Structure formats: structure tokens, C-alpha cells
Amino acid sequence: MSSATITFKMVFLSALFAAVLVNSYRFDVGDERGWTKPTGKDPQTYNQWAAKNRFRIGDTVHFKYQNDSVLEVTSADYLNCNTSNPISKFEDGDTVFQFDRSGFFYFISGQPDNCKAGQKIIIRVMHPSEVESPGPGPSPGGAGGGWDSDNWEPPRFNATSKLFSVSYFMTVVVGLFVVLYMFM
């Protein structure tokens, strides 16, 4: 093989790898707390945490736990904390689950008492059509609400804006790498 062919393949594979990194995000379930039995003093439930995030196909969720397991189950098994017939079972203490489709995913603790105490989560993965076409922004002012003219703070930095920032940064870096490589 010629040097040009090898060079082209390396550039192509690097761009492909960067595209995969840019198009997915890893969420840590429970943030710093991890996947643990709720104590009743927790700042939010797992479902409240999930509702604050926007999950897409290709994203992953990271479950960090000890002396427990994570079960992917049906909606009926989720409601009843039934651990006897999981779709998938993970017991390694450091589970990363990747979403391969849109829709709802149901996870519970492998310990029935933990599940009944609230160690369970429903994650909704958005359909690609929901991701690509954001709705119009709120109108500034007016009687119906929208923009608050008394609040001049910048918007909060959530998971979606983090993903956008990382995506933009990676696209610029890969683009510069390709341009520099082509002219050297």
C-alpha cells in the first residue's frame, strides 16, 4: 500500500472516531451518590434525576454500586420490583449501559427491598426527530411569560449544553487536524 493510502485511512479513522465521541454522552446515574439505596434524605429521586437529562441513542448511563446489581426490566416488573425475570442483569459494580434505540428503559436494583425503597429508574431515550428540531424559543416579554426581564443571569449549564460544547470543540479540533495534515 502506498503512503497516501495509509495516510487517508488514518485521517478517515480519526475523523470517524471523533464523530462517535461527539455524538454520545455518558451520564453517571445518581451523580456523586451513585446507584445506592435511597435514605429518604436524598436531594432527588432517580426519576427526578432522569427527568433533568435528555438521553439520546448512543448515550450511555454509568451505574456505580457495591453489594448490589442493576437489572433492566419490563415496565410491569419495574412497577412490581420483580427481580426474577430481567431483560439484562449486571453485577460488576461498574456498569455502563448504552442506549441502542429510542423509547423507555426500566432499571431496578437487584435487591427487592432496595427497589421498593426507590432504587429504580425510568429513562426515556428521545427519538432522533425530537433531537434535531428544537422548538422556537420563548418570546421576549409579553403578558404570557417567557423571558424574565428582571433576571439577567446566563442560562444554566445542563447536560444538553455540555454535549453541545464538547461536540463543537471536538469538531473544531478534528477539522484543524485534518486541514493541517492535508497541507503538511
Disulfide bonds with the S-S distance in Angstrom:
Cys81-Cys115 2.17
